[in-house]
Every structure is written in structure tokens, then in C-alpha cells.
Amino acid sequence: MTGTLAEDRNIEEQVDELIDSFRSSFWINEHRWFVRCFTEDGRIYLYTLSDTFNYHEYTMSDSNLFKSTDPHDDEQKLCNSINNIYKETYFDQIKSSHLRLPNIKYLRIKLPISDQFWAIIPSLNQLRFLQIYSYIDTFQNQLQALFDLAPNLYSVSIYEDQPSSSYMSIFKSKYTSLHNLCLQDYARCCNHYFDEDDCVTLTSSSLSIQCKILSISVTNRENIIYLVENMCNLHLLILKCKDDKYFKTSPAMENNDELIQWLKDRLPSTCSIARDYDDSWVIRIWI
């Protein structure tokens, strides 16, 4: 339950009034139902401790109020339940000096990483999905530091604000067990297009060793062939190609897709090749 705090009343009094209504024998003794209540940005939140609600929007601050009908519950336990950080500027907003987030599994973060992040995150052992925003080469050390703290990463996405050759510095980073590597963001329309030399750098990088799913933009169709032939563990290639001349204008055009046919003529017959249903400029190749 979420509600707005009355501005003309003391905040703590409102919290106490709400939490006290759940301290009756009916709630605690008969049913063992406990609730926690906390404030944030002028709003009050109330949840049962049995809720599977993920508190990914909770911004830790020393000014927040936290109350619970469970005597063994506290604000740190709430933070322990946070698994996902969806807002890339989340750590820039935190104003807490004592709480920690030890169980992050999904993380979006914008570079450079604030000092607050390193103070709040004691470990990234559970991190499986990492999305990096605003990457430039001067932040490569921070990228490596994240890799070093996260031994169980499955998927990494790395995005830049403006296309730049400095983007290729990501391949100086060392990580040998990634299964999903995303190097394009169609929604932001800001992608580095990999040329022949870039593809060689990619396939020579430790980031590609165990890669099974690769999302990428390439400058020409020959780059596609090279990636399929040189990434031995690749199962799915998702791509945009700059020399793609496809225009989805009619069913007849769909049956005469020049690039798809070109790829079918050159890739093994075991490959399945199709355009993405939602974005016809995107091609998916199952290997």
C-alpha cells in the first residue's frame, strides 16, 4: 500500500498511527502477520513482511523513517530484499551512511561510478545482469572493477552517449564467462558500428570466449560472416547492418530480401535467419 503524507501533520506521528493499527492481537498473536512501513520523498509505504514485492525503487536516506511490527525487522533487512536496480542514476540519489545492498542481481548504472556506490555495495557475488550507461574510455578501469567484483555475471550491456572510437576500449577488460554481450541500444539510436578491425578486436577479447548471445551493429555484411565463423560458442547473433538495403514496403519485398538471401547463401544451412518481428532493421541469426 502506498499513500501521500499529510503536509500539515507530523510525519512520524502519521507513521506511528498507521503502524500501530497493525499491532493488535488479531494481527500479531492470532495470525502472525507483520507489516513494515517506511517513508520516502513525502510518501508512505506499507507492506506485509510476507510480500514478495521488490523494493527496487527504495532510495536509501538517513532522513527516511522505518517502522515494523516485527521486533526482529529493521531497515537493513529491507535493503537485503533489494535485488534489482533499474534506474541508472540510483546511487547518485542515495543519502545513507550506514545501509548496504548485498544482494543485487540486476544492475543498471551510469558512469562514472560514485564513491557512494562502493560504500553501499559490499559484494556483487549475486550479480547476473549488468547494464552500463555513458561509457567512455576513461572509465575502463571502473568497468574492470565491476567485473572483478562480479564472478557470476551472465549478461552485460554497455552503451555510450555518443558514437566514439573510444568505445572499443571495453575490450581491454578481462572477463571470460559472459554468455550474453549486448553492444547496441536500438531505443537510444546511439550505437557503435563495428568494422572489420573492430570485429577482430571483439573476437580476440576475453569477453567473447563464452559468449552465446551477441547484439551488435556492423558496418557491412562481411562482418556478419566473420563473427559467425570466429565466435565458436555463439548461438544467437542479433544485429543491424549499415549496408542493409531492406525496406519493408510490401509482402513481395519481404519475399525478395536481398541481405537475408545473401546471408543464407554464405552461412551454413543449419543457421536460421530472420528479421525481427518488431524492428525489421534487426536481423536474428540462430547458429
Sequence and secondary structure as in RCSB ss.txt:
>XXXX:A:sequence
MTGTLAEDRNIEEQVDELIDSFRSSFWINEHRWFVRCFTEDGRIYLYTLSDTFNYHEYTMSDSNLFKSTDPHDDE
QKLCNSINNIYKETYFDQIKSSHLRLPNIKYLRIKLPISDQFWAIIPSLNQLRFLQIYSYIDTFQNQLQALFDLA
PNLYSVSIYEDQPSSSYMSIFKSKYTSLHNLCLQDYARCCNHYFDEDDCVTLTSSSLSIQCKILSISVTNRENII
YLVENMCNLHLLILKCKDDKYFKTSPAMENNDELIQWLKDRLPSTCSIARDYDDSWVIRIWI
>XXXX:A:secstr
 EEE  TTS HHHHHHHHHHTT SHIIIIIS   EEEEEETTEEEEEETT     TT   BTT  EEESSTT  H
HHHHHT  EE  TTHHHH B SS       EEEEESS  HHHHHH S  TT  EEEEES  GGGHHHHHHHHHH 
TT  EEEE  SS  GGGGGGGGS  S  SEEE   TTTT   EE HHHHHHHHHSGGGTT  EEEEEESSHHHHH
HHHHH TT  EEEEEETT       HHHHTT HHHHHHHHHS TT EEEE SS TT EEEE 
